[in-house]
Each structure stands twice: as structure tokens, then as C-alpha cells.
Amino acid sequence: MRILLTFILLSIISQRTFAGVNMAEWRWRNNNGNEKTATWKAAKNLPVTVSDNQPFRLRINFINTNPVIPELTYSRSPGGPYIPIKNDNAGNRNAFVLADNNGKVTHWQQTTEQITDTAFNFYPGRIVTVADTTRTFMPDILQGATEFEWVIKPTKYIKPGTAYYFRSSGARPYKGGALTDIMLYTSSDIPHDTNTDDAITGFKLYSEVKNLIIQFSTRFDGHDKFEVEYSLDQKNWNVIKTIPGGDQHSYETTLPNPPAGITTVYARIKIFDREGGVITSKAVKQTFKSNAAITTFNGVKDGNKVKLNLGVAAEYINLGFEIGRTNVSNTSFTKIISIAGRGTANTAKTWTVFDDKPAMGFNKYVLKYYKDGVISYKLIEVMFGLGADAAIVKNDVQFSIYPNPTTSGQISFELKNFAGAKFTANLTNLYGKQVAIESFTANSDGRYVLKTNAAAGTYVLKLKSDGLAYTGKVVIL
């Protein structure tokens, strides 16, 4: 006898422990009568469509309940997140609120059996019109049924043409089946405030050092998450980053820079809001062109090596450079060194590298880099073995005479990127007769002035050094 009583007691404890809140039937109802006389919007377990902001009701049948708070929640996705329905929207943007002043029923009045479809004993439930967490407990029943009815109404935050899902918090399906989705649809013309619709209000995408920076802002806060999507054709979209939501309006995240070259992408943001809804922003088109603004590429004999100097004014999505040696052309060369780029940088930068095994005589060096998204090349020649000042012969050296014609009795000219130490400027007439000659020491800005008392006429200015030979005509008025 004692064993039998113990078994019965354990069975009761087990049932109470695991009974939970088991949801069975549900039905939408009009708010046009009292607890017994109000009419139904549809048959049991069928969704309805609402088109105005007037109160209506939802009745749910529960089986085998524990004493828990029967809180009604809603979402715009069957998988949640689910939001508790309260009495007002203070501090939030809920689509539904409890309708306490509905004119038909009052909070916490008892319910009668109306939709229960079991042989269990019925225990009165309650009408809920107030989010009262201090006393609204379900009855503690085993092998019994009850019904709760909530009076709710849409707010200005309701979304037209949308499916909403409802459930009682903590509910699970009766008899272990699937939990039936309690659904409600809104019509496309239901009154709502368009200013309450969330949106992406700002969207920037730019490169900084090794990363793409994504910055965007939203009209409201309180989001679940965001997804950054990209496409090459605006047809096939891929998620490249998921960003947690929060209570702020502005967000920033990073991605690796795109590949070198020319890349055109379309990007957009998906907002996953606190109701489980998804809003997709308009696509932003962005074209990235890798670029290195070369200011210097020259070389000079340095002992038994050749020192190569590379300078840039700025870089944009620049992965790096290659320097090689060639005897054929710019595009056919043997790589001797790679230089890592800085990604994106708006400041000048110089690098110095060495060729440890130059050949005697002229050595041709090729710089491979990106210019406006296209692979480009620069070619220089460096004399090795003919003296310490052997330097660039051509291609990267820039020679110009200005102003031309001149009336000042002196000839101004530029010699940029000359890596030697000294050179000679020789001015002759068109018949080769020398008019003026002067030796110059190379300076940093590449600007020089040759003084002359030559009469008006046309002359030839020749610049010479080891491995350097440039000629230009100049007119003196």
C-alpha cells in the first residue's frame, strides 16, 4: 500500500513538473458583445484579415496548465522574435496593444467554455485587457482545460499587407504535436503612420587602408540584426556580413578590400527588425579601381648593387608592386622583388630596394603597378660599372623648358626624377655653335636656370651626364 501511494505521489509531481502551458484550439472574435454573445470572425484555428484599428479578440484553449503568467506575444515571423503585447507604446513601436477601454468586457472577468474540444473538465479562465503581471496566473490544473481571451487592437505602427503570428509565452503544443501558428493578416489599406516605417537613411561604402568601411544609419533603433549583401549583376545576391542589431541608429563594419583591378559591385542592407520583419534597402553601386600615383621610379649604382627608388603620392586599393629585369619589353620581365602596397592611403610613401646582381652596362628595370584599375608598366635603364654616378637614362626622367618662348635673357627648365649627381647644360644655335654652357648639381625640386646673353632667335638646349642625353628647342624673343 505504501509503495502504491508513493507511485501515485510521484506521478502527480511528474505531471505538475512537466505539464507546462499546452495550447490547443484558438479562434478570432469580434469585439461586439460580452464574454458569451460576441460573434466570431472565423472558424477555429483559421486566420483572419483586419482592415481597421478597432479592438478585436483572440481566445485560446489551454490543456493541463501550471500557474504561469499567460502573456500574449506577437511577431512578423513564425520563428520570432516574439514581443509581449502591453497596454501602451511608451518607449516602443509595437503593432498591437491591449484594449482595456473596449466598452464590452473588463479585465480579469471569468470565461465560460466556448471553444474547448476535449473531454477534460473545464476550469474558468480569464479575460485579459491589462498587462497585469502581479496576479494574472493560469489555473493550476491537471487533466483539465481552460480558456483565456485577450482584447487587442492595432496601433499606428501596424504594417499593411503583413502576416502576424501570435502565441502565449511559454506555450507548447497539446499532445506533443506541432504548435499551430495563430495567424492574422492586415489589409493593404489598414490605417497606419508611414513615418513609422523603418528605413536605411544613410549608406556609405569606401576603402581605408586594407579594408572596405561600411557605414549606414537607420530611421529607428531596436533592431535584431542586419545583413550586408552584394551582387555583381543585381540579380544574384550574397550575404557577406551579418551585423548584430542594437539600440543605436548608426552602424559601422569592415570587409577586406576587393581584388585588384576594376571591380563594380552593388551593395544593399537588410534590416531584421524587433518584430521579425525584414526591410531591404535600395542597392548602392560602387566601382573600385586600383591605383598607385607614381611620383618616382629611378635607379642608381650603389657599390656592387643597383639601388632602385619607388615613390607614390597616394594609393587606392593597391595590393602592391612588382619590379623586374628585362631585355625584351615592359610586359616581359623576370621578377626580382615584390613590394606590398598599403591598400588605400592618401599620403606619400617611398621605398628603396636593391638589385644584388646587376649586369655590366645597361640594366633595364620594369615596374608593374595598377593605374586606374589597369595593369601598367614603367621602364627605366640604369648604367652599371661606368662610375659612381651612373643613373637613369630615359623613360622616367621628365625634361621640359619653360616659358618657351622666353624674353628674360635666361632659360628656365625642369629635369625631374634625375638620379645622378651632376649634369651639363649646353646651349647652341641651329648650326651647332656653342652659345652658353653651365654645369649643374642635381637638386630636389628639379628646377634650373641657364643664364645667357644670346640674341633673339631659335636655339638648342642639350643636357648631358653619364647615361643622360636630352635635347630641346627654345626660342628667345
C-alpha positions in Angstrom: 0.0 0.0 0.0 2.8 2.4 0.9 4.6 1.6 -2.4 1.3 2.3 -4.3 0.9 5.7 -2.6 4.5 6.7 -3.3 4.0 5.8 -7.0 0.8 7.9 -7.2 2.5 10.8 -5.5 5.5 10.7 -7.9 3.1 10.6 -10.8 1.3 13.7 -9.6 4.6 15.5 -9.1 5.8 14.4 -12.5 2.6 15.7 -14.2 2.9 19.0 -12.4 6.5 19.4 -13.3 6.1 18.7 -17.0 2.6 19.8 -17.7 3.6 23.4 -18.7 1.2 25.5 -20.8 -0.3 23.3 -23.5 -2.0 25.3 -26.2 -4.8 23.6 -28.1 -7.5 25.4 -30.0 -7.8 29.2 -30.9 -10.3 31.5 -32.5 -10.5 35.1 -33.6 -13.5 37.1 -32.3 -15.2 40.4 -32.8 -15.5 42.9 -30.0 -19.2 43.4 -30.4 -20.6 41.7 -27.3 -19.9 40.4 -23.9 -17.9 37.2 -23.0 -20.7 35.0 -24.3 -22.5 36.9 -27.0 -19.7 38.4 -29.1 -19.6 36.9 -32.6 -16.7 35.0 -34.2 -14.6 36.3 -37.0 -13.8 32.8 -38.4 -13.9 29.1 -37.5 -11.4 27.7 -35.0 -7.7 27.7 -36.0 -8.2 29.8 -39.1 -6.5 33.2 -39.7 -8.4 36.4 -40.4 -7.7 39.8 -42.1 -8.2 43.1 -40.3 -8.6 46.4 -42.1 -9.1 48.9 -39.3 -7.7 49.9 -35.9 -10.7 48.8 -33.8 -10.4 46.3 -30.9 -10.9 42.6 -31.6 -10.3 39.5 -29.5 -8.3 36.2 -29.5 -9.5 33.2 -27.5 -7.1 30.3 -26.8 -7.9 27.0 -25.2 -5.2 25.5 -22.9 -4.9 22.0 -21.5 -3.1 20.9 -18.3 -1.7 24.2 -17.2 0.7 25.3 -14.5 0.2 28.6 -12.6 2.1 30.8 -15.0 1.6 34.3 -16.4 -0.5 34.0 -19.7 1.3 36.7 -21.7 0.2 37.1 -25.3 3.1 37.8 -27.8 3.3 38.5 -31.5 5.9 38.5 -34.3 6.1 39.0 -38.1 8.0 35.8 -38.4 6.9 32.3 -37.2 10.4 31.8 -35.8 10.3 35.1 -33.8 11.4 37.1 -32.1 8.1 37.4 -30.2 7.2 40.7 -28.5 4.8 40.9 -25.5 1.6 42.9 -26.1 1.3 45.7 -23.5 -1.2 48.4 -22.8 0.6 51.3 -24.5 3.5 52.0 -26.8 5.6 54.2 -24.4 9.2 53.8 -25.5 8.5 51.2 -28.2 6.8 50.8 -31.6 4.6 47.7 -31.1 2.0 46.9 -33.7 -0.6 45.8 -31.1 -1.7 46.9 -27.6 -4.2 45.5 -25.1 -7.5 47.3 -25.3 -8.6 48.0 -21.7 -11.3 50.6 -22.6 -13.0 48.4 -25.2 -16.6 49.0 -23.9 -17.6 45.4 -23.9 -15.6 43.3 -21.4 -13.5 44.0 -18.4 -10.1 42.8 -17.2 -10.0 39.5 -15.3 -13.6 38.6 -15.6 -14.1 34.8 -15.8 -14.5 32.9 -19.1 -17.0 30.2 -19.9 -16.4 27.1 -22.1 -16.8 28.0 -25.8 -14.1 26.5 -27.9 -12.7 23.6 -25.8 -12.9 20.4 -27.7 -11.8 17.8 -25.1 -13.5 15.5 -22.5 -11.4 17.2 -19.8 -13.1 19.1 -17.0 -13.4 22.8 -17.8 -12.0 25.4 -15.4 -12.9 29.1 -15.9 -10.1 31.2 -17.4 -9.9 35.0 -17.7 -10.5 37.9 -20.0 -7.2 39.9 -20.3 -7.2 43.6 -21.2 -4.4 44.8 -18.9 -0.7 43.6 -18.8 -1.0 42.8 -15.1 1.9 40.6 -14.1 1.1 40.7 -10.4 -1.9 38.4 -10.5 -2.8 37.1 -13.9 -2.0 33.4 -13.4 -3.5 30.5 -15.2 -5.3 27.9 -13.0 -3.1 25.1 -11.7 -5.0 22.1 -13.3 -4.2 18.6 -14.3 -6.4 16.7 -16.7 -8.4 19.9 -17.2 -9.0 22.7 -19.8 -9.4 26.4 -19.6 -9.8 29.4 -22.0 -8.2 32.8 -22.0 -9.4 35.7 -24.1 -7.3 38.8 -25.0 -8.7 42.1 -26.3 -6.2 43.8 -28.5 -6.1 46.5 -31.2 -3.7 47.6 -33.9 -1.6 50.8 -33.4 -0.3 53.3 -35.9 2.8 51.1 -36.2 0.9 48.3 -37.9 2.3 47.2 -41.2 -0.2 46.9 -44.2 -0.3 43.7 -46.1 1.5 41.8 -43.5 1.2 38.4 -41.8 1.4 38.4 -38.0 1.9 35.4 -35.7 0.7 35.1 -32.1 1.3 32.8 -29.2 1.1 32.7 -25.4 4.6 32.9 -23.9 6.0 29.6 -23.0 3.2 27.7 -24.8 3.8 24.3 -26.4 1.5 22.1 -28.5 -1.0 19.9 -26.8 -0.3 16.1 -27.1 3.2 16.8 -28.4 2.1 17.8 -31.9 3.2 20.8 -33.9 2.4 24.2 -32.4 -0.2 25.7 -34.6 0.6 29.2 -35.8 -2.0 31.7 -34.7 -2.1 34.0 -37.7 -3.6 37.3 -38.6 -3.3 39.3 -41.8 -3.6 43.0 -42.3 -5.1 44.5 -45.4 -3.1 46.7 -47.7 -5.2 49.8 -46.8 -5.2 49.4 -43.0 -4.6 52.9 -41.4 -1.0 53.4 -40.3 1.6 56.1 -40.0 4.1 56.0 -42.9 6.5 57.9 -40.8 6.8 54.9 -38.5 8.3 52.7 -41.3 11.9 51.9 -40.7 14.5 52.5 -43.4 18.1 53.0 -44.2 18.7 56.7 -44.1 22.4 56.8 -45.0 24.7 54.3 -46.7 28.5 54.8 -47.4 31.0 52.3 -48.7 34.6 53.3 -49.1 38.2 51.9 -48.8 40.5 52.7 -46.0 44.0 51.1 -45.7 43.3 47.3 -46.1 39.6 47.3 -45.6 36.3 48.5 -47.0 34.4 50.6 -44.5 30.6 50.2 -44.5 28.7 52.9 -42.6 24.9 53.1 -42.5 22.2 54.7 -40.4 18.6 53.7 -39.7 15.5 55.8 -39.0 14.8 53.9 -35.8 16.7 51.8 -33.3 16.0 48.5 -31.6 16.9 46.0 -34.5 17.5 42.3 -34.3 20.3 42.2 -36.9 21.5 43.4 -40.3 22.8 41.6 -43.3 25.1 43.2 -45.9 24.6 41.7 -49.3 26.5 42.3 -52.6 25.9 41.4 -56.2 27.8 41.8 -59.5 24.6 41.9 -61.6 21.8 42.9 -59.1 20.2 39.5 -59.7 22.3 37.1 -57.6 22.8 38.4 -54.1 25.2 37.0 -51.5 25.4 37.8 -47.8 28.9 38.9 -47.0 28.4 40.2 -43.4 25.9 39.8 -40.6 25.9 42.7 -38.1 24.2 42.5 -34.6 21.4 45.0 -34.0 21.1 47.3 -31.0 19.6 50.4 -29.6 21.6 52.9 -31.8 20.9 54.4 -35.2 24.3 54.3 -36.7 26.4 51.3 -37.5 29.9 50.6 -39.0 31.6 47.4 -40.0 34.6 46.4 -42.2 35.3 44.0 -45.0 38.5 43.1 -46.8 39.3 45.3 -49.9 38.1 43.9 -53.2 40.6 42.2 -55.6 43.0 44.5 -57.5 41.8 45.8 -60.8 38.4 47.2 -61.7 35.5 45.8 -59.6 31.9 47.1 -59.8 29.7 45.8 -57.1 26.1 46.5 -55.9 25.5 46.5 -52.1 22.4 46.7 -50.0 21.4 46.3 -46.4 18.7 44.1 -45.0 17.1 45.2 -41.7 15.8 42.5 -39.4 13.6 44.4 -37.0 12.5 43.6 -33.5 9.2 42.2 -34.8 10.8 39.6 -37.1 10.2 41.7 -40.2 12.7 42.2 -43.0 13.3 45.5 -44.8 15.7 45.7 -47.8 17.4 48.9 -48.8 17.9 50.2 -52.3 21.1 48.9 -53.9 24.2 51.2 -54.0 26.5 50.9 -57.0 30.2 51.3 -56.3 33.1 50.9 -58.7 36.6 50.3 -57.3 39.7 51.0 -59.5 43.1 50.0 -58.0 45.5 52.9 -58.5 49.0 53.9 -57.5 50.0 57.5 -58.2 53.7 57.0 -59.1 55.9 60.0 -58.5 59.3 58.4 -58.7 60.9 55.3 -60.2 64.6 55.6 -60.7 67.8 53.8 -60.0 71.5 54.4 -59.4 74.7 52.4 -59.0 75.3 51.7 -55.3 78.6 49.9 -54.8 78.2 46.5 -56.4 74.4 46.8 -56.4 71.8 48.9 -58.1 69.6 50.9 -55.8 66.0 51.3 -57.0 63.8 54.1 -55.7 60.0 54.0 -55.9 57.7 56.8 -54.7 53.9 57.3 -54.7 51.7 60.3 -53.8 48.8 58.1 -52.9 47.3 54.6 -53.2 43.8 53.2 -53.7 43.1 49.5 -53.1 46.7 48.9 -54.1 47.9 45.4 -53.3 51.4 46.0 -54.3 54.1 46.4 -57.0 56.5 44.1 -58.9 59.9 45.1 -60.1 61.7 43.0 -62.6 64.6 42.9 -65.1 64.0 42.7 -68.8 65.8 42.7 -72.2 62.7 42.5 -74.2 59.8 44.8 -73.3 57.8 46.3 -70.5 55.5 43.3 -70.1 58.0 40.5 -70.4 60.4 40.5 -67.4 61.9 38.4 -64.6 60.6 39.5 -61.2 63.4 40.3 -58.8 61.3 41.8 -55.9 57.7 42.4 -54.8 56.7 45.4 -52.7 53.5 45.3 -50.6 51.1 48.1 -51.1 49.3 50.0 -48.3 45.8 49.3 -49.6 44.3 52.8 -49.5 46.4 55.7 -48.3 46.3 59.4 -49.1 49.9 60.2 -48.0 53.1 60.0 -49.9 55.4 57.0 -49.5 58.8 55.9 -50.8 60.5 52.5 -50.9 64.2 51.7 -51.6 65.1 48.2 -52.8 68.3 46.7 -54.3 69.2 44.6 -57.3 72.1 42.5 -55.8 73.2 41.0 -59.2 73.1 43.7 -61.9 74.8 43.1 -65.2 77.6 45.2 -66.5 76.4 48.0 -68.8 72.7 49.0 -69.1 70.2 47.2 -66.9 66.5 47.6 -67.8 64.1 47.5 -64.9 60.3 47.3 -65.2 57.8 48.5 -62.6 54.4 46.7 -62.7 51.6 48.5 -61.0 47.9 49.4 -61.3 46.8 52.7 -62.8 43.0 53.5 -62.8 42.3 49.8 -62.4 44.5 48.7 -65.3 47.9 46.9 -65.1 50.5 49.4 -66.2 54.3 49.4 -66.6 57.2 51.8 -66.3 60.7 51.1 -67.8 64.0 52.6 -66.7 67.6 51.9 -67.7 70.4 52.1 -65.2 74.1 52.1 -66.2 76.2 49.8 -64.0 80.0 49.7 -64.0 80.9 53.1 -65.6 81.3 55.1 -62.4 79.6 56.0 -59.2 77.2 58.5 -60.8 75.7 56.0 -63.4 72.0 56.7 -63.4 68.7 56.6 -65.3 68.9 57.1 -69.0 65.3 57.5 -70.1 61.6 56.9 -69.7 61.1 58.1 -66.1 63.1 61.4 -66.4 61.0 64.4 -67.3 62.6 67.3 -69.2 60.8 70.5 -70.2 61.7 74.1 -71.0 59.5 77.0 -69.6 58.5 79.5 -70.5 59.1 78.9 -74.2 59.5 81.4 -75.9 61.4 83.4 -73.3 62.3 87.1 -73.2 64.2 87.2 -69.9 67.7 86.6 -71.1 67.8 83.3 -69.1 66.4 79.9 -69.9 64.4 78.0 -67.2 63.9 74.3 -67.5 62.9 71.3 -65.4 64.7 67.9 -65.1 62.5 65.7 -62.9 63.5 62.3 -61.4 67.1 62.6 -62.4 69.0 60.2 -60.1 72.5 61.3 -61.0 74.7 63.9 -59.1 75.6 66.3 -61.9 74.9 67.2 -65.5 75.9 69.9 -68.1 73.5 72.2 -69.9 74.8 73.3 -73.3 73.1 76.0 -75.5 73.9 76.1 -79.2 72.4 77.8 -82.3 70.8 75.8 -85.0 74.3 75.3 -86.7 75.8 73.7 -83.5 77.8 76.7 -82.4 78.0 76.9 -78.6 76.4 80.0 -77.1 76.4 79.1 -73.3 77.4 76.2 -71.1 77.0 75.5 -67.4 77.4 72.6 -65.0 74.6 71.9 -62.5 74.3 69.9 -59.3 71.1 67.9 -59.1 68.6 69.4 -56.7 65.4 68.1 -55.0 62.8 70.1 -56.9 64.3 69.5 -60.4 64.2 73.2 -61.5 67.2 75.0 -63.0 68.1 78.3 -64.8 70.7 78.7 -67.5 71.9 82.3 -67.8 72.7 83.6 -71.3 73.1 86.9 -73.3 72.1 85.2 -76.6 70.4 87.4 -79.2 66.8 86.7 -80.3 66.5 83.5 -82.3 66.0 79.8 -82.1 68.4 77.7 -80.1 69.0 74.1 -79.0 69.4 73.2 -75.3 71.3 69.9 -74.6 71.6 68.2 -71.2 74.3 65.6 -70.8 75.6 63.3 -68.0 76.6 59.7 -67.6 73.8 57.8 -69.3 71.8 61.0 -69.8 71.1 62.8 -73.1 68.1 65.2 -73.6 67.6 67.9 -76.3 65.0 70.6 -76.7 64.5 73.7 -78.8 64.0 77.1 -77.2 63.0 80.5 -78.7 64.4 83.8 -77.4 62.4 86.9 -78.3 
